[in-house]
Amino acid sequence: MLSFSEELSKLLAQSNIAIYTLAKNTGIDRRAIYRLKDGTKKPKLSEVNKITKALSISKEDKDRLWQAYEISMIGEEKYRSRQRTKEFLETLSSIYSSQKENMIMFTKSEFDIPKESTTIQGQTNIDTFLRNVMSLENSSNGYIYIQTDLSYDYLFNELSFHISCNPSIDAKVFVSMKSPDDDLYNDSIFSIAKIYPLLLLGENCQAKFIKVTSNITALFPYNIVTSNFLVSISQDKKSAVVTKAKSIVDSTKNIFLKVFNKGTDFVTHLDLNESALHTLDSLFKQHKNKKILLYSMDYEPCVTILADKEILDKAINKESKSALELIEMYSKASSNILGSVSYFTLDGLKSFLKTGELFGIPKDYYHVLDRELIIKIIKNMYLAYKSGFYKPYLIDSSNFNYPKNFRYSGSGTIYDYFFITLTNNENILNTMSLNESGLSGYFYDFVESLPQTNLVFSCEESMEIIIAETEKILNCKIDLDNL
């Protein structure tokens, strides 16, 4: 992997551009560019922005320069952890947008085994057999239960494929995770990246985990029990014992379910009416006597803390007691928040401007914001931005594919971090508290670091885009000078 100075030198030679010309085009002093090129000066964010815009190079080359810049600033290990978080979010984004694929089902007769029990040798043969078994259960509406750690990628990938073809298949995944240590992050991020998408795809898919404190490695750590087979696979994935004896399959299923029911849910299903209040209530209890800096990362802009008394008076459904409680909590939140850093997508902004709906708040709590109130929210956003209270960052979709209906929120503690994904039922939230999987610190680091990357536009650029889109969609002119 090349250093920043090496990448810059390579790109300058590739672009055939003189340093004098680059200095003129970017406004960066020539001596500074020479020092960046020979590695005696660390690059600044503004310099990298100007250089990548001035050079006629491919997106891949720009990405490599940005990568070298980030590594030069924070080190390779931290860069890798941030990249892993980004890749996970993009995995979710692809799951949301993916279409179901057609699949050719196998028939039972194609993979009957001659004896009640047998062995299979070689990972390729084992994987092929598993593919056939899962196809059988899929086509015959059977069940697929998996007990595993997180190292057998094929199991998750194959199960994901079959769930995408048949969302109602009875699928359960029971994962053994290590106790908190240096490897917990890797285990956790892999588990969520593999399992959480399954829960989004499947109508009848469940996943639970248990933290393992023992270092003893099981002889057969991977077990798949289905309607027709029990498959136990060795640690090296090169040997498997298979049985289709009904008594063994049935008894193993019962044992699996007994242990499974004692596990911890990966995802909690919350009623929207309760969760909005519960989340805020938890936030206040943890930060009762101090102000907090609140980070939010949503598809749509988080504008609830920008709703002033006039907006609340007009928009709140005063017939709903819960709505009044929620608004009271948001009012307290505004006085309890030192500042807000908000990340959201351009498509999400457009959606808010067109609908006036508040993401994550029950629709019967408020009247959808009309044109006048939406414009007032945007004006409040601009004033809060100018005062330094509110920092809006639009996610750059050309560099970062952020998933729709996904929310991250937090203030730097382990208590208030949530993945929130809407189910098909708009009143139910799928929620995962990050501290349960050991990921709160890593996600906070990722979200906090975004302004120093090319994954978001700057605050100034973002605000310009927000005002322009508001004026275009709502057919209005916002006079910023007289706000």
N, C-alpha and C positions, 0 to 999 in steps of 0.2 A: 504494500500500500504506500503510495507516494505521499510525501509531506505537502503542505500548502505551497511552499516555495517551489517544489519540484513540479507540482501540478500547474502552477502559474507559469513557470518557465516553459513547460511543454505547450501550453495553450497559446502563449505569446508567439512561439516559434511556428505553431500550427496555423495561427491566424495571420502570420506574416505582418504583424503590426508593430511599428516602432514605439518605444516607450515614450518618446516625445509626443507622438500622436495620441497614445492612450492617456497621457497626462492631460492633454488638451481636451480630449473628449469627456473625461471624467471629472476634471477639476482637481485631481489628486496631484500633489507635488511630485515632480519627477524623482527627486531623491527618495521619497517615501516608496515609490514603485520599485526603484532599484533595491531598496532594503527589503521589501516584501519578496522580491525575486531571489535575493541571495540568502533569505532566511534570518536576517538580523533584526527584523521587525515583525511583531505579531499583527495579523490583520485585524481591522475593525469591521464591524457589521456593515457600516455605511460604505466602506471601501469595497467590500465584496459585492454589495448590491450594485455599485456604480460600475465595477469592472465586468461583472457578468452581463450587464445591460449593454456595455460598450463593445464587447467582443462578439464577433460573428462566429459563434460556435453552436454545436448541437445541444439539445437539452441534456443528453447523457454527459457531455463534457461539463456543462454547468453544474449538474448534480454532483459530479466528482469533485469539483472545486469547492462546493458547499460542504461536502462530506469532509474534505481535508481541512476546511476552516473550522468546522465544529470539533473535529478531533484535536486540532491544535489548541482549542480553547478549553476543552473539558476532559480530554484523554479518551482513549479508544474504548475502555470498559464502560464508561458512562454513556458514550455515544451509542454503543451497542444496545444498552438497556433501553435508551430512548427509541432507537430504531425498532426494537422488538415491540414496544408499546404501539408505535405507529403502525407496524405491520399487522398487529392484532386488530386494530380499529379498521384497517383497510380490508382485512379478512371478513369482518362483520359486514362491511359495506358491500362486498361482493356477494355475500350470502343474501342480503336484502334484495339485490338486483338480479340474482340468478333466476333462470327459468328452469322448470323441471324438465329433465331429459327423458326421452323414451328409453325403455329398457326391454331387452329380450329375457323373458323368464325361463328358467330351467324347469324341467319336470322332475318329479321325485325319482323316477327310474334311472335317470342319468348318473346319479351318484349314490346309489345304494351301496353299502359295503357288505362283503360276503359274510362276515362274522359279526356277532354282537359287539366285539371289541377288536381293535386293531391299532397299529402304530403307523405314523407317517413320518418319513424322513426328508429333511431339506426344507428350507424356508419357502422356496418357490412352490413346492408341492403343498405345503401347509396353507399358504395364502390362497392358492387356487381352490383348495378344498373349502376354506372358509367362505370364499366368494360364492361357491355353489350352495353351501349350507344357508347363507343369508338370502340368496335368491330363492331357495325353496321356501323359507319361512315367510318371505315377502309375498310370494305368489299364493301361498296357502293361508295367509293371514295368521301365521303363527306368532311366536314371541322370540326375541333375541335379548338375552341378558349377558352382560360382559363385566367381568371382574378383572382389573388390570392396574398396572401403574401407568406412567405416562410415556413410556419409551416405545410402545408398539404403534407407530403411526398408522400402519395399514389398517388396524382394527377400527380406528376412528374414521379414517377416510372412507372405508368400505361401508361402514354403518351409515355415515352421512349420505352416501350415494343412494342407499336403499330407502332411507327416510325421505329423501327428496322425491323419490318415486312413489312412495306410499306413506304419507305423513301420519296415517292412523295406525301404523304397525306398532305393536307393543314392544317398546325398547327401553331397557334400563341399563345404566352404566354406573358401576361402583368403582371409584378410583382411590387407590392408596397414595397418599401424599406424605412426603417427608415432614418431620417436625421442623420448626423454624431454624434455619441455618443459612449458610452462604448459598445453598442451591435452591432455597425456597422460591425465589423469584422465578428462576427458570422453570421449575415444576409448575408453579401457579399460572404463569402466562401461557404455557403450553396447554395446561388443562382447560383453561378458559377458551383459548383459541380453538381447541378441538371440540369441546363439549357444549359451550354456550351456543354455537351455531346449530347444533343438533336440536337444542331445545326450542330454537326459533323455527326450525323446519318442521318438527314433528308435533302432531296433535296429542300423541300418547307416549311421549318420550320423557323419561325422568333421569336425573343424574344426581348422585350423592357422593360425598367423599369422606374419608376418615384419615386423620393424621397418624402416621406410623412412627413410633419411636424406636423400634427395634432395627438393628442393622443386619439382622439375619436375612439372607436372601432365600426365598422359597424356591424349591426345586421346580415347581410348575406355577409360576406367578400369574400366568394368563389363563383365564378360564371362560369359556363361552358355553352357556347352556341354552338350548333352544327347545322347541316342541319335539324335535326328533333326535337331537344329538347332545352329547357332552364332549367338549374338546378341551383338553388341558395341554398347554404348550410350555415347553421348557424355557429357561432363562435366556439361552442363546438363540431361541426361535428356530432351532434346527431339528427338534423332535417333538412329536405330539402323540398323545394317547387319545383315541376316539372310541366312544361307546354309543350304541343306540339302544342299549337295554332299558326298557321303559321304567323299570323300578329305580334304576340308578339315576336316570334323567329326572324323574319326578322328585326323588328325594333330594337331589342336588338343587333343583328349583326351589324347594321349600326352605332349604338351608340358606340359599342366596337371598330369598325374600326376607327371612328373619334377620339376617345381618344388614341387608339393605335398609330396612325400616329404622335401624338404629343410627344410620349415617346422617350427616349434615347436608341439607339441601344446597346445591349450587345456587339456585335461584329461588327467591321467595315471591309468591304472587300476592300482590297487595291491591286492596280496593282503593281506587283513586281518591275517593272522598276521605278515607282515613289517612292515606299515606302523605298527602300534602300537609295536613296538620301535624302528623307524627314527625315528619322530617324537620319541620320548623321548630317544633317543641324540643326535639333532641338538640338542635343547634343552639337554642337559647340556654338550655340547661348546661351545656358544655362550656358556653362562653358568656356566663351570666354577668361577670364583672369586668369584662374587657372587650375592646373593639376588635373586630376581625377584618382581614382582607379576604373577600369572598371571590373564589374563582368559579366560573361556570363555563361549560363547554357543551353547546347544544347545536342541534340542526338549525333551530330558529333562535332569534335573539332573546335572551332572558331580560324582559323589560318590566317585570313586576316591581322591582325596587325603584323604578323610575315613575311609577304611578303616584302622582301627588293627590292631595285631598280632593281637588276638583274632579279629577279623573275617577277616583274611587267613588265619590258621591254619585256620579252619573252612571258608572258601569256596574257597581255592586248590586247584586240581587238581595235587597234588604229583607225579603221574605224568608231567606235561608239563614238559619241560625249558624250553621257551619260556615257559611260564606262570611258572615260577620266576624266569626272567630278567626278565620284565615286572614282576612284583611287587617284585623287588629294585630295579628302576629307579623304580617308583612310591614305594618307601620312601625312596630317595635324593631324589626330587622333593619329598617332604614337608619334608625338612630343608633343601632348597634354595629353598623358596618363602617369600617374605616375607609373602605373603597371597594370597587368591584372591577374585576378583570373578566371580560366577557368575550368568548369565541363563538362564532356561528358562521353558517354558510350563506352565500349569496342567494341560493334557492330558498333557504329558510327565511331570509329577510323578505324576499318577494312574497312568500306565502303569508307572512305576518301582515305585510302592507295590503294584500288583497283580501284577507279574511278577517283581520282584527281579532284572531283567536289567540288565547294565552296557553302555550303548551304546558301540560302538566297540571293544569287547574281544571277541576270539573266544570263543564259548560253550564250547569245549572247554578253555579255560584255567581255568574256575572252575565251581563248583557254584552254580546260581541261588540267590540269597540267600533264606533262609526268613524267616518273619515276625519271628522274634527278631532276626535280623541286620539286617533292614530298619529295625526300630525303633531298634536301636543306631546305625545310620547317621544316622537323623534326630536322635537325641540328640546325637551327635557334631557334627552340623550346627549345632544350637542352641548347644552349648558353644563351638564355633569362632566362631559369630556373636557371642556375648556377649563373647568375648575380643578381638574385632576382627580376627581372622585371616581369617574367611570372611564375605563379604557376599553374601547371596542376594537376587536380584531376580526376581520373577515378571513375565513379560511380560504387559502388559495387552492382551488380544486384542481389546478393543473399539476400541483405537487403533492396533494394530500386528498385522498378519497374518503371523506368523513361520512359515516353511516347515518341515514335518516332515522328519526325516532330513537336517538341514543343520547343520554344525558350523563354528564359527569359534573359533580359539584363538590366543593370542599373548601376548607380554610386552613389546611395544614395540620390537622389532627387526624387520628385514626377513626374518629367517630362519625364523620359526616360525609363520607364518600360513597357515591352510589352509581352503579350502572342502572339506567332505567330504559327499558324498551317496551313500547306499547305492543300489546298482543292484538289479535283481531278484535277483541272486545275492548272498545275505547275507554271503558271504565276500569280496566284492570291493568296494573303495571307489573312487569317482570323486573324485580330489583335484586341487585347483588351488592352487598356492603363490601367495599374493597378490603377493609381490615380483616375480614374473615379469611381471605386468601393470601394475606400478606402483601398486597399490592398497593396499599394507600400511598406509601412514600414514593414509590416508583411513578405512579400516575401523577402525583402532585409535582414531582420533579419534571416530568414530561410537559405538563400543562404550563408550569411556571417558565419553562425554557423556550416556549414557542416564539416569543418576540425576537429571539436571537437566531432564528432559523428562516428558511425561505418557504415555510409551510403556511405562513399567514402574511397578509399585507400589514404595513405599518399602521399605527393608530390614525395618522394623518390621512394616508391613502384610504383607509377603511371608512373614515368619516366622510370623505369626499364622495365615495361610492354610495354610502347610505343616503346622503342628501340628494344626490343625482337620481337614485332609484325612487326615492320618495316623491320627488317633483314629477318624475315621468309617470309613475303608476297612479298617483293621486291627482295628477294634473293640477299642480299647485306651484307656487313660488315661495320658498322659505327665505325670508329676509334675515340673514344671519347677523347683519350689522345692528339691527334693532331688537335683538333678543335680550 
